[in-house]
Each structure stands twice: as C-alpha cells, then as structure tokens.
Amino acid sequence: MSTAPPLGSVVETGLYVEDLDRAAGFYEGVLGLSPMLADERFRSYPLERTVLLLFKRGTALETIHLPGGTIPPHDGAGRLHFALSVAASEIEPWRAHLAHHGVAIEGETRWPKGGHSLYVRDPDGHLLELVSPGVWANY
C-alpha cells in the first residue's frame, strides 16, 4: 500500500501543436473556448476547474524564468488523447455543432454504465473525446 499523500484532480492538460493560430481557431472557433492567457508560445483555456494548455511545439525547450520561479523544459510529439465532459443531453447538440463546422466524428461509443463518447480530431491529429457521465466509476 502506498504512503503517498493524497492527490486531487488533474489541473492542467498540455497539448503540443505545430501551428498555434490554426489550433486556436479550432479550440476557439469550433469548441467555443476563450483564452485566459495567450502569447506567441501558448494559449490557456479554462474548463471548469481545469485548464487546457496549447503550446507551439518546440517553444518550451528551455527553462522559462518567471518572477516567482522557473518552469522546466517540456515538449511532446505524437497524437494524444484527452476527454472533455459534456452533459448526456448535450451529445446530440454537439453532434450537430461538429457537423455544422465540418468536423468529422471519427468514432462513437455507448458505454455499459450509460456514458456516451464522440471522438474527433483537432487540426494536429490529437483525439478529442466528448464524453457524458457513465464511463468510469468516478464519472
């Protein structure tokens, strides 16, 4: 059994993108997100109690020095997966909204506990899952 102190929820999820403006167009124009902070390196989007970060690939390879400390280098490659919560009643409106924006639904799953997932790709090929409650024991 672990003696680690307790953890809470995920606070940030970071994705690395080739073209930050193109990615922002998708996350803002299609998903309706508004950036909290933005510069030439990244965008941050609030999602309830979490933050979605988009970094231009290769712009965080050096330590970042801030007045309060430092952020170590980080970067990533490849097509990643992440899920955003939606109410069960919003699955069909999301389906219509995505179609309106020409975003193809690549996959769909109805889960045994009652959840429903729609899977789409962002412009960098990351797999975005829009998922209603009823997938995991804690969601």
The 8 nearest C-alpha neighbors of each residue, nearest first, counted from 0:
[[1, 2, 3, 4, 5, 6, 7, 8],
 [2, 0, 3, 4, 5, 6, 7, 8],
 [1, 3, 4, 0, 5, 6, 7, 8],
 [2, 4, 1, 5, 6, 0, 7, 8],
 [3, 5, 2, 6, 1, 7, 0, 8],
 [6, 4, 3, 7, 2, 1, 8, 9],
 [7, 5, 4, 8, 3, 9, 10, 2],
 [6, 8, 5, 9, 10, 4, 48, 49],
 [7, 9, 10, 6, 49, 48, 11, 5],
 [8, 10, 11, 49, 7, 12, 48, 50],
 [11, 9, 49, 8, 50, 48, 12, 7],
 [12, 10, 50, 49, 51, 9, 13, 52],
 [11, 13, 51, 52, 50, 14, 10, 9],
 [12, 14, 52, 53, 51, 11, 15, 54],
 [15, 13, 53, 52, 54, 16, 12, 75],
 [14, 16, 54, 56, 55, 53, 75, 13],
 [15, 17, 55, 56, 18, 123, 54, 19],
 [16, 18, 56, 55, 19, 123, 15, 22],
 [19, 17, 21, 20, 16, 22, 55, 56],
 [18, 20, 22, 55, 21, 23, 16, 17],
 [19, 21, 23, 22, 18, 24, 25, 39],
 [20, 22, 24, 18, 23, 19, 25, 122],
 [23, 21, 19, 25, 24, 20, 122, 18],
 [24, 22, 20, 26, 25, 21, 27, 19],
 [25, 23, 21, 28, 22, 27, 26, 20],
 [26, 24, 29, 22, 28, 23, 27, 21],
 [27, 25, 30, 23, 24, 29, 32, 28],
 [26, 28, 32, 31, 24, 25, 30, 23],
 [27, 29, 24, 25, 31, 26, 30, 32],
 [30, 28, 25, 31, 26, 27, 100, 24],
 [31, 29, 26, 27, 32, 28, 25, 97],
 [30, 32, 27, 28, 29, 26, 33, 25],
 [33, 31, 27, 30, 26, 44, 34, 28],
 [32, 34, 27, 44, 35, 31, 45, 26],
 [35, 33, 44, 43, 36, 42, 37, 32],
 [36, 34, 43, 44, 33, 45, 37, 42],
 [37, 35, 43, 34, 42, 38, 44, 41],
 [36, 38, 42, 41, 43, 34, 35, 39],
 [37, 39, 40, 41, 42, 36, 43, 19],
 [38, 40, 41, 37, 55, 19, 42, 58],
 [41, 39, 55, 38, 54, 58, 42, 59],
 [40, 42, 54, 53, 38, 37, 55, 39],
 [41, 43, 37, 53, 52, 36, 34, 38],
 [44, 42, 52, 34, 36, 35, 51, 50],
 [43, 45, 34, 51, 50, 35, 33, 32],
 [46, 44, 50, 49, 47, 51, 35, 43],
 [45, 47, 49, 50, 48, 44, 51, 32],
 [46, 48, 49, 45, 50, 44, 84, 10],
 [49, 47, 46, 10, 50, 45, 8, 9],
 [50, 48, 10, 46, 11, 47, 45, 9],
 [49, 51, 45, 11, 44, 46, 10, 52],
 [50, 52, 44, 12, 43, 11, 13, 45],
 [53, 51, 13, 43, 42, 12, 14, 50],
 [52, 54, 14, 42, 41, 13, 15, 43],
 [55, 53, 41, 15, 40, 56, 16, 14],
 [54, 56, 16, 40, 19, 15, 58, 17],
 [55, 57, 15, 16, 17, 58, 54, 74],
 [56, 58, 59, 60, 55, 74, 54, 15],
 [59, 57, 56, 60, 55, 40, 54, 61],
 [58, 60, 72, 61, 73, 57, 74, 62],
 [61, 59, 72, 58, 73, 57, 74, 62],
 [62, 60, 72, 59, 63, 71, 58, 73],
 [63, 61, 71, 72, 70, 64, 69, 60],
 [62, 64, 70, 69, 61, 65, 71, 72],
 [65, 63, 69, 68, 62, 70, 66, 67],
 [64, 66, 68, 67, 69, 63, 70, 62],
 [65, 67, 68, 64, 69, 63, 70, 62],
 [68, 66, 65, 69, 64, 70, 63, 71],
 [69, 67, 65, 66, 64, 70, 63, 71],
 [68, 70, 64, 63, 65, 71, 62, 67],
 [69, 71, 63, 62, 72, 64, 68, 65],
 [72, 70, 62, 69, 73, 63, 61, 60],
 [73, 71, 60, 61, 62, 59, 70, 74],
 [74, 72, 59, 60, 71, 75, 61, 57],
 [75, 73, 59, 57, 56, 60, 15, 72],
 [76, 74, 15, 77, 73, 56, 14, 57],
 [77, 75, 15, 78, 74, 56, 79, 16],
 [76, 78, 79, 75, 125, 124, 15, 123],
 [77, 79, 125, 124, 126, 76, 80, 123],
 [80, 78, 125, 126, 77, 81, 14, 124],
 [81, 79, 126, 125, 127, 78, 82, 128],
 [82, 80, 127, 128, 126, 79, 83, 125],
 [81, 83, 128, 127, 129, 130, 84, 80],
 [82, 84, 129, 128, 130, 85, 81, 127],
 [85, 83, 130, 131, 129, 82, 86, 132],
 [84, 86, 131, 130, 129, 89, 87, 83],
 [85, 87, 89, 131, 88, 84, 132, 90],
 [88, 86, 131, 89, 90, 85, 132, 115],
 [87, 89, 86, 90, 91, 92, 85, 131],
 [88, 90, 92, 86, 87, 91, 93, 85],
 [91, 89, 93, 92, 87, 88, 94, 86],
 [90, 92, 94, 93, 89, 95, 88, 96],
 [91, 93, 95, 89, 94, 90, 96, 88],
 [94, 92, 96, 90, 91, 95, 97, 89],
 [95, 93, 91, 97, 92, 96, 90, 98],
 [96, 94, 98, 92, 93, 97, 99, 91],
 [97, 95, 93, 99, 98, 94, 92, 100],
 [96, 98, 102, 100, 94, 99, 95, 93],
 [97, 99, 101, 95, 100, 96, 102, 94],
 [98, 100, 96, 97, 101, 95, 102, 94],
 [101, 99, 97, 98, 102, 96, 29, 95],
 [100, 102, 98, 99, 97, 103, 96, 29],
 [103, 101, 97, 100, 98, 104, 119, 99],
 [104, 102, 105, 101, 119, 98, 97, 120],
 [103, 105, 119, 106, 118, 117, 102, 107],
 [106, 104, 119, 118, 103, 107, 120, 117],
 [107, 105, 118, 104, 117, 108, 119, 116],
 [106, 108, 117, 116, 118, 109, 105, 104],
 [109, 107, 116, 115, 110, 117, 106, 114],
 [110, 108, 115, 114, 116, 113, 111, 107],
 [109, 111, 114, 113, 112, 134, 115, 108],
 [112, 110, 113, 109, 114, 134, 133, 115],
 [111, 113, 133, 110, 114, 134, 135, 136],
 [114, 112, 133, 110, 111, 115, 109, 134],
 [115, 113, 133, 134, 110, 132, 131, 109],
 [114, 116, 109, 131, 130, 108, 110, 113],
 [117, 115, 130, 108, 107, 129, 128, 118],
 [116, 118, 107, 129, 128, 106, 104, 130],
 [117, 119, 128, 106, 105, 127, 104, 107],
 [120, 118, 104, 127, 105, 126, 103, 128],
 [121, 119, 126, 124, 125, 127, 122, 118],
 [120, 122, 124, 123, 125, 119, 126, 25],
 [121, 123, 124, 22, 120, 21, 25, 125],
 [124, 122, 121, 125, 16, 17, 78, 22],
 [123, 125, 120, 121, 78, 122, 126, 79],
 [126, 124, 78, 79, 120, 121, 123, 80],
 [127, 125, 80, 120, 119, 79, 124, 128],
 [128, 126, 119, 81, 118, 82, 120, 80],
 [127, 129, 82, 118, 117, 130, 83, 81],
 [130, 128, 83, 117, 116, 82, 84, 85],
 [129, 131, 116, 84, 115, 85, 128, 83],
 [130, 132, 87, 85, 114, 86, 115, 84],
 [133, 131, 114, 138, 134, 130, 87, 86],
 [132, 134, 114, 113, 112, 138, 135, 131],
 [135, 133, 114, 132, 112, 110, 138, 136],
 [136, 134, 138, 137, 133, 112, 132, 114],
 [135, 137, 138, 134, 133, 112, 132, 114],
 [138, 136, 135, 134, 133, 132, 112, 8],
 [137, 135, 132, 136, 133, 134, 131, 114]]
